[in-house]
Amino acid sequence: MPLSLRMTVAALYIAFGISLGSAATPAAPANSAGAAGDAAWLQTKGTLLFHDAFEREETGNGAKAIGNGWNSATADRVPQIKMADLDAGILKISSATKEAGHAAHIHHEAGFTDGGAVIRFKFPGLTKGESLQLGFVDRETKDIHAGHLCYALLSSSSVTLIDHKTGVMNLEIRQRRQAYLDRKEKVPADLEALLKTKQVTVPWKADTAWHELVLVTEGDQMRLSVDGQPVAHHRSPGFAHPMKRWFSFLVPSTVWIDDVKIWKVK
């Protein structure tokens, strides 16, 4: 399937042909964080499960070369190409998407029902169409493809929150949808309508500065804020999955990560 600018936003969208059509932003949900924001909610109500400031050198170029419990699902596809480099306390990700046939996929154990991640990130402006997908995975759940639960996708102009568990990665839905795609037929309206309820897309302007991003799930809500300001929120049943076992990055081009904290509230 040929790559397009729209598909570059997330490699999973390349694989499954998902539309990035926006959904209307729902009314602001009841938010346990209150006016203080989700970073404060995590700190006051949660337990810090993991912290990495990347102040070390990587140990090689394999799946576990980043160290400190990180793993790469794509490093061994192209062992001759370094896709993750620790440089002066920064994790610099540069995906060999074309060579590997997949965007760089890097993950760490998490383990919570409600909670989230706080990261400091930057689009360095080294490649066109820089984007970042981050979210949660549970490979032990067998009725969703590759354990993909829910994600936030940041492109140059928008943020999307998406429930994969009860959406396009649900094996029953995926099988039904793929049959139409294989035949190059229009997906039935009822299925398209269902999938649109699983995501929300809001405008957002990317730049090349450092930013603090907070991504949380609380019950059936997912919320994302940048630099303390709420950007997007959505409700969908898959967000309430009882065990977010992995925190995951998916990077189709270049992104720099300076700090990662994973918090458990419940």
C-alpha positions in Angstrom: 0.0 0.0 0.0 1.6 3.4 -1.0 2.4 5.8 1.7 0.7 9.2 1.7 1.1 12.2 3.9 -2.1 11.3 5.7 -1.0 7.7 6.4 2.4 8.9 7.7 0.7 10.2 10.9 0.9 6.6 12.3 2.3 3.4 10.9 -0.7 1.4 12.1 -2.9 3.5 9.9 -0.7 2.5 7.0 -1.2 -1.1 7.8 -4.9 -1.0 8.2 -6.0 1.9 6.1 -7.8 3.8 8.8 -9.3 7.2 8.1 -8.2 10.1 10.2 -11.7 11.7 9.9 -12.4 13.8 12.9 -15.2 13.3 15.4 -16.9 16.1 17.3 -15.3 16.8 20.6 -17.6 15.6 23.4 -18.6 17.8 26.2 -15.9 18.1 28.8 -16.0 15.0 31.0 -16.1 15.0 34.8 -12.3 15.2 35.5 -10.8 13.9 38.7 -7.8 16.1 38.0 -9.9 19.3 38.5 -8.3 22.6 37.7 -4.8 21.5 38.7 -4.5 19.2 35.7 -3.6 15.6 35.0 0.0 15.9 35.9 -1.0 17.0 39.4 -3.7 14.2 39.5 -1.0 11.6 38.8 1.4 13.0 41.4 -1.2 13.4 44.2 -3.3 10.3 43.6 -0.8 8.0 41.9 2.3 5.9 42.4 5.3 6.4 40.2 6.0 3.1 38.4 8.9 4.1 36.3 11.1 7.1 35.5 13.8 7.4 32.8 15.9 10.5 32.1 18.1 8.6 29.6 21.3 9.8 31.2 23.5 6.9 29.9 24.8 5.4 26.7 22.9 2.7 24.8 24.5 -0.7 24.8 24.3 -1.5 21.1 21.7 -1.6 18.4 19.5 -4.5 19.3 16.0 -4.8 20.7 17.1 -4.0 24.3 19.9 -1.6 23.5 18.2 1.4 25.0 18.5 -0.2 28.4 16.5 0.4 31.6 13.8 -2.1 30.6 13.0 -0.6 27.2 12.4 -2.9 24.2 12.1 -2.3 20.5 9.8 -4.4 18.4 11.5 -3.2 15.2 15.2 -2.9 16.0 16.1 -6.4 14.9 14.4 -5.9 11.5 17.2 -3.7 10.5 20.1 -4.4 12.8 22.5 -2.4 10.6 20.5 0.9 11.1 20.4 2.7 14.5 16.9 3.9 15.1 17.4 4.9 18.8 20.4 6.9 20.0 21.0 8.1 23.6 22.8 11.4 23.2 23.4 13.9 26.1 20.4 12.6 28.1 18.0 12.6 25.1 16.5 9.5 23.3 16.7 10.5 19.7 14.5 8.2 17.6 15.0 8.2 13.8 12.9 5.5 12.2 14.0 3.4 9.3 10.4 3.0 8.3 11.0 2.1 4.7 13.8 -0.4 5.3 12.1 -2.0 8.3 8.6 -2.0 6.7 7.3 -0.5 10.0 7.7 2.6 12.0 10.1 2.4 15.0 8.1 0.8 17.9 9.6 1.2 21.4 7.9 0.1 24.5 8.2 -0.3 28.3 6.3 -2.2 30.9 3.6 -0.2 32.6 0.8 -2.0 34.5 -2.3 0.0 35.6 -6.0 0.4 35.0 -6.2 4.2 35.6 -3.0 6.2 35.3 -0.8 7.5 32.5 2.5 8.8 31.3 4.3 12.1 31.4 6.9 12.7 28.7 9.1 15.6 27.5 9.3 15.5 23.8 10.4 17.5 20.7 9.9 17.4 17.0 13.5 18.3 16.0 12.5 19.4 12.5 14.9 17.0 10.8 12.4 15.2 8.5 9.1 16.2 6.8 5.9 15.3 8.5 7.3 14.4 11.9 4.6 12.7 14.1 4.3 10.7 17.3 2.0 8.0 18.4 2.0 7.0 22.0 -0.3 4.9 24.1 -1.0 1.5 25.8 -0.8 -2.1 24.8 -1.8 -5.5 26.4 -0.4 -8.4 24.4 -2.2 -10.8 26.8 -5.6 -9.8 25.4 -6.3 -12.2 22.6 -9.3 -10.6 20.9 -7.4 -7.5 19.7 -4.7 -7.4 17.1 -1.2 -7.3 18.7 -2.7 -6.1 21.9 -3.2 -2.5 20.7 -5.5 -0.8 23.2 -5.6 3.0 22.8 -3.3 5.7 21.5 -2.8 9.4 21.0 -1.4 10.6 17.7 0.3 13.9 17.3 0.8 15.3 13.8 1.9 18.7 12.6 -1.7 20.0 12.7 -3.8 17.8 14.9 -4.1 15.4 17.9 -6.2 12.2 17.6 -7.3 10.0 20.6 -8.4 6.6 19.5 -9.8 3.4 21.1 -8.4 0.5 19.2 -9.7 -2.2 21.5 -13.3 -1.8 20.7 -12.5 -0.3 17.3 -10.4 -1.2 14.3 -8.0 -3.5 16.2 -10.8 -5.7 17.5 -10.3 -8.9 15.6 -14.0 -9.4 14.6 -14.3 -5.8 13.4 -10.9 -6.0 11.7 -11.7 -9.2 9.8 -15.0 -7.8 8.6 -13.5 -4.5 7.5 -10.5 -6.1 5.8 -12.7 -8.2 3.5 -14.1 -5.0 2.0 -10.6 -3.4 1.7 -9.2 -6.5 0.0 -12.0 -6.3 -2.6 -11.5 -2.5 -2.9 -15.1 -2.0 -1.9 -16.6 0.7 0.2 -16.8 -0.2 3.9 -20.5 -0.4 5.0 -21.8 2.8 6.5 -22.7 1.1 9.8 -19.1 0.0 10.3 -17.7 3.4 9.3 -20.1 5.1 11.7 -19.1 2.8 14.5 -15.4 3.4 14.0 -15.9 7.2 14.0 -17.3 7.0 17.5 -14.0 5.4 18.6 -11.9 8.5 18.0 -11.7 12.3 18.2 -9.4 14.6 16.3 -8.8 18.2 17.3 -6.6 20.9 15.8 -3.1 21.4 17.3 -0.1 23.2 15.9 3.3 21.5 16.2 6.6 23.3 16.4 10.2 22.4 17.2 10.3 23.4 20.9 10.4 21.1 23.9 7.0 20.3 25.4 5.6 18.3 28.4 2.9 15.9 27.4 0.5 14.1 29.8 -1.6 11.2 28.5 -4.0 9.5 31.0 -6.8 7.1 31.1 -9.4 7.2 33.8 -12.3 4.8 33.5 -13.6 5.1 29.9 -11.9 8.5 29.4 -8.6 9.3 27.7 -7.2 12.8 28.1 -4.1 14.6 26.7 -2.6 17.8 27.7 0.5 19.7 26.5 2.4 22.1 28.8 -0.4 22.0 31.3 -3.1 22.9 28.9 -5.9 20.4 28.0 -5.8 19.5 24.3 -8.1 16.5 23.7 -10.3 14.1 25.6 -12.7 11.3 24.6 -14.8 8.6 26.1 -14.9 5.1 24.7 -15.2 1.6 26.3 -11.7 0.4 25.3 -10.1 3.1 27.4 -11.3 1.3 30.5 -9.3 -1.9 29.7 -8.3 -3.2 33.1 -4.5 -3.7 32.4 -2.4 -1.3 30.3 0.7 -3.6 30.4 2.9 -1.6 28.1 3.5 2.1 27.4 4.5 2.4 23.7 6.0 4.9 21.3 5.4 4.5 17.5 7.6 6.9 15.5 7.5 6.9 11.7 10.2 9.6 11.2 12.1 11.6 13.9 11.2 12.5 17.5 13.4 13.3 20.6 12.3 12.2 24.1 14.0 13.7 27.1 12.1 12.3 30.1 9.4 9.6 30.7 7.4 8.9 33.8 4.7 6.2 34.1 2.2 6.6 36.9 -0.4 4.2 38.4 -3.5 5.7 40.0 -5.5 2.4 40.1 
